[in-house]
Amino acid sequence: MNNSFKSLPLVLSLSLLLIGCSSNKKIDAEKNTSSTLPTNGKTYTDNSSNDTGIVIGLKHSNTENKKPANYKTLWISLKDNTVEVLTGDNFILVPYEDTFYKLENESFNIKSSNKLPTPNNKGKTSPLGSFGYKLDYYSIVSFPIDKKPAPLYSKDYVEKYIEDEGFPIQNTIEELLYAGAQYVMINRKYYFTDGGMISASGYSNRLYNIGKIEGSNPLDIKQFILGDLTSTLEEFRSKYNIAPEPPDENPLQSKRYFVDDKNILILRAEGKWNSYVPLTEEHINKGSGSINTKATKNLLLPQSVSTKLTIHDNLILPFEKIKERIPEAVDAVSSPNGKMLIVLTKNNLQIFINAKDILSTPIKIIELDKPYTLVLNQWATGKYVSSWTKQLHNYLKDNK
């Protein structure tokens, strides 16, 4: 049982500190980032044949509805000019070391009756209405493909945590931003309230080793950004930072905007991984003690993302050329050996072989049930293709 409770300690401890409450809880690994230099992600390319394959991970976000994202994994392989497609829903399969790991949502939802679960409040009616506490956690878990994940939380631990920290309504949603090589980046949004006037909300973007999400320090994403960020961030701060200004009608409230370089992230745009820094809005209510933050938009950084993180991230054709041919294209990836090009639209994936010949008819079109964004694009060539196909047939189904 893992009771590290990775989603909560930093958020709660900092929120309680900022709103004038005390907390003895130790701030765990979420507070710090590792200073260990990044290592090259493992590649799965080999020149023994022209066989080509890619594991694609797709995501459809539902965070506006406070629900976890939908995920889809596809294994697309090309052998002797024949394409085979395997698919799986509700998880992402990603190669890690010499096996595959599964990334998926783990939900923990629990609520009590309208009696608070602490000895000092026995017999008292909770101000929350029909329940004393209501917890909804949607966490990303990572585990070997042939194993099952250990539960993240236990009811007893959660009730003790609520008693210690004092936020009986909590909603935390994690979703994948990136997976590949040996890394995974996770966005976490949270909302906590005492059921009355006090609330705390915010977000984080954190990079982890795929095999060590739980109980480990996140990695410093800046180590994977090429070039000096200092001048860029200074320019952005000068342009976008707005100091707190309380509105005339309520001097106890204030709002500010700031460039949040502690939450740099990577996202797909125009056929490649790009680095971004969030512009964050922070609202403080000194009357209630509430602090609520959110990223209003992500500002594109001119610095490139290192291939230590993204491995192969080059298109055989400029994305502008792909858009000319397929105006509805939202993303595209091409293989290291130039044998395959895959174009993502809002409705489908289009697969081309001999990738430079984009004017040809796609050899296969895979229809999608909803709009997706790409979170994983891991290529394999040569001997790895047959090996991965054999292994993935055990976990994915044929796409007819």
N, C-alpha and C positions, 0 to 999 in steps of 0.2 A: 504494500500500500504506500503510495507516494503522497505524503501530506505536506509537501513543500508549498502547495497552494500558490503556484507561480503567478496566477492572475491578480492576486490581491495585495500582498504585503506592502509594496512600494506605494501603490495608489492610496490605500487606506492610511498608512502611516503618514505620508506627506499631506493628505487631505486633512487628517485630524490635527496635524501640527499647524497647518495653515489656518484652520478655522478656530484655533484656540483651544483645542482639546489636547489631552495627553495620551501618549501611547507608548507602552513598553515593548511592543512587538519588534523583534529584530528585523531590519530591512534586509531582505535576502538578495539573491543574485540579480534580481531585476534592476537593482540600483546601479550596478557597476557593469562596465563592459570590459572584456578581456583585452589586454595589450599584446597578446601573443600575435606574432606576425602570421598572416594568412599563408596557407600552403596551396599549391596548385591542386585544383579539383581533378579527379581522375577522368581520363579520356577513354573512350571505348572505340577507337578507330584502328583499322588494320588493313593492309593493302593486299591481302591474300586473294581477294575477289572483289567484284563490283557490287556485291550485295550491300544494300543500304537500308537502314531502318531508323525510326525516330519514335521515342516516347513523348507524347504530347499530353500536357495537363491543362485542362480548361476550367474556368471558374465563372459562375454567374452569381453576382453579389446580391444579397437580400438585407443588407444592414439597415436600410431605411425602415424596414419593417421589424427591426430587432430580431432577425432570424439569421441562422448561419448560412453561408454560401452553399451553392450546389457545385459539385465537382464532377469531372468526367476525365477518364484516362483513355487514351488511344495508343495502340501500338500499330504503326504503319510500316510495313516492310516491303521492299522491292527485291525480287529475286528472278533472274531471267526474264525481265520486263513484265513480270506478273506482280500485281500489288495485292497484299493480304492485309486486312484490317481487323484488329481485335479491340473490343471496347469494354469499359467497365464504368459503372455509375456510383456516385457518392463517395469516391475516394480518389487519391492521386497515388500512383505507383512511381517511385523514383529510384533509379539505380544508385546504390550506395556501397562502396567498397566492392565486394564480389557477390553481392546479392541485391535484392530489391527491398525497399522499405515502403510501408504503406503510411500515407498521411490522410487523416480523416477527422471529422468532427466527433468529439465526445461530448454528449450533453449530460448535464447534471441539473435536474430541476426538482426542487423540494420546497414545501411550504408547511407551516405549522398552523395550528388552530389559533384563535384570537387570544391565547394566553402566551405571554412572552416566555421563552424557554430558559429563563434564569431563575435561580432560587429566590432572589430578592424581589421578584415580581410575581410570585405565585398568587393567583387569585385576582390579579389586576387585569383589566381589559386593555388590550393593545390599542394604540391610536390608529392602527393600520386597517381597521375594519374587520374583515372576515378572517384575517390570518395574523399571526404574530411576526412571522418573517416569510419572505418569498425570495428564493434564490434561483436564478437562471444563468447557468454558466455554459457556454459553448466554446470548448477549447480544442485546439489542434493537437493531436497526439501523433507520435511517430514510433513505428515498431517494425521489426523484421516481418517480411511478408508471410512467413510460415508460423508466426507467433500471434498471440493475442495481447492487447495492451493491458497493463495493470490499471485498475481504477485510480483516477486522480484524487478523488475526494471520498470521504466517508461522512455519514450523517452525524456521528458523534463529534467528529472534528469540526464540521461546519457549525454545529450549535455552539461549541466552545469558542469558535472564532467570532461568531456573532456576539456572544456574551462579552468577549474581550474588546471588540472593536466598535460595536454600536451602530452599524448600518444594517438594519434588518431587511431592507429591500435592495437587491443587487442584481444587475444584469451585466454580463460580460460576454462579448462576442469576439472571437478570434477568426481571422481568415488569412489565407495564404496570399502573399504578394509575389513570391518567387520560390521556386524549388529547382535544384539542379546541382550537378557535380557532387558536392558533399555538404551543401548549405541549404537553408530554408529561411525565408524572411516572413515574419508574421506581423500583421496589423492587429492590434487589440483595442477595442472600444469598450468603455465601461460607463455605467450610471449607477450610483449608489444614493440612497436617501434614508433618513431616519423615519420616514413616514409622515413627517411634518414639514417644517420649513427648511431643514438643512439638506443639501444635496451636494454631490461631487460627481463630475463627469469629465472624461478626457479620453486620451488615446495614446498609443505608443507604436512605433515600428521597430522591430528587433530582429537581428540576424543571429541564427544559431547553426551549430553543426547538426546535421540531420539526425545523427545517432545520439545526440546529447541535448535534446530540447529541455528535458526535465532536469532540474537541479543543477544547471550549469550557467555560468555567466554568458550573456549574449556577446557576440563579437562586435568589434567596432567597424561599422560599415565604411567609415572614412578610409580605412586601410585598403579598400577595394576601389576607391575613386582616384583616377589618374589625374595628377596635377594638383596645384596648390589651391585650396578652397578659400584661403584667407581673404583675398581681395574680392572674390565673388560674393562671399557672405557679407563683407563690409558694405559692398555696393547695394546688395539686397536690403540690408538693415536700414541703410540711409534712405532707400526708396520706399520701403513698406512698413517699417516699425512706426507704430503710433502709441505714444505714451498714454497711461490711464487718464481719462477725463470723466469725472462724475457728471451725470446729467443734472441740469438745474432742478428738475422736479424731485430728484432723490439723490442727495449728496452721499448717501451710504452705498450707492452702487457705482461701479466703474467698469469700464471696458477698455481693453488694449489689444493691439495687434503686434505680433512679433514673428520674426523669421526663426523657426525652431530647428536649429542645426543639430539638436540631440535626437532628432527623429528623421534624419535623411533616409530616403528609400529609393528603390529602383522599380520602374514600371516599364511596360512595353509601349512603344510609339513608333509608327512608321517602320516596322520590321526590325527593331532592335531594342535592347535594354538601355534605358536612359536613367540618369540620376536626377533626383528631385529633392527639394527642401520644402517642407510645409510652411505656409503662412497660417499662423495659429491665432485664433480669437480667444481671449480669456475674459470671462465675466466674473466679477467678484461682488458679492453682496455682503458688506460688513455687518449689516443688521442681522441677517440670519446665519452668517458664517459660511455661506455656500461659495464654492469655486467650481466653475464649469468652463471647460475648454474644448475647442474643436478645430480641426484643420479646415480652413475655408477654401483653400486651393493649394495645389502643389506647383511650385515654381521650378521650371526646367533649369538644371545646372548645365553649363557648357562642358564640364568635365566628363570624360568617358568613363565607363565602368570596366574594370580590369577583367581580362579573360581568365584570371585566377578564380573569378566568381562565375562568369557566364560561359566559359569554355568557348565553343564555336558560336559566333554571333554575327556572321557576315552573310549578306545576301549576294547571290550570284548576279542579280540584276538590281539596279536602283529601285527603291520602292516607288518612285515617281513613275517609272516605266510600267511597273505592275499595276498601278492605279489607272494608267492610261488604258490598259487592256481590260482590267476588271475594276471599274469605278467603285463598286461596292466593297472593295477590299479594305479591311481594317487592320490586318497584320499579315505577315508572311515570314516563312523560314525556308532556308535551302541547305542542302547537305554539304559537308566538307568536300566531297568528291564531285559535286555538281550534278549528280544523277537524279536528284529529286527536288522539287519545289512545291511547297504547300502554302496555299493562300486561304486565310480565314476571312469570311464575311459574316454578317449578322445571322445568316441563315444556313451556312454550310462551310465545309472544308473542301477545297478543290485541289486535287493532286495531279501534278504534272511530272512526267519523266523527261530526262534530258532538259534540265531546268532552263537553259537559255532559250528554248523554243517555247516561249510563253504564248505565242500566237496559236499554238496547237490546241486541240480539244483536250480538256483534262481527262486523264486515264480513269479517274474515279472521282465522284462527288459524294461526300458524306453529309447527309442532311442533319441539321441540329435543331433541337426542340425549343431553344431559346438563345438569345444573344450571349456569347461567352467572350471572355478575355483569356489570353494565354499566360499561364504561370510556370510552365515547364516545357522546355524543348531540348531534349537530350538525344543526340545522334549516336548511332552505332554503325560501323562498317565492317566488311570482311567477316571474319570468323564469329564476331559477336552477334551477328544478325541471326544465324541459325540457333545459336545458344539461347538468345533472348526469346526468340519465337517459341522454342520448345518450353522454356520456363513459363512464359506468360500465358500459354494455352491453358495452364492450370488455374489461372486467376481471372482471365478475361474471356469474353465470349466473341464468337465470330460475328462480324458486321456484314450481314447479307445485303 
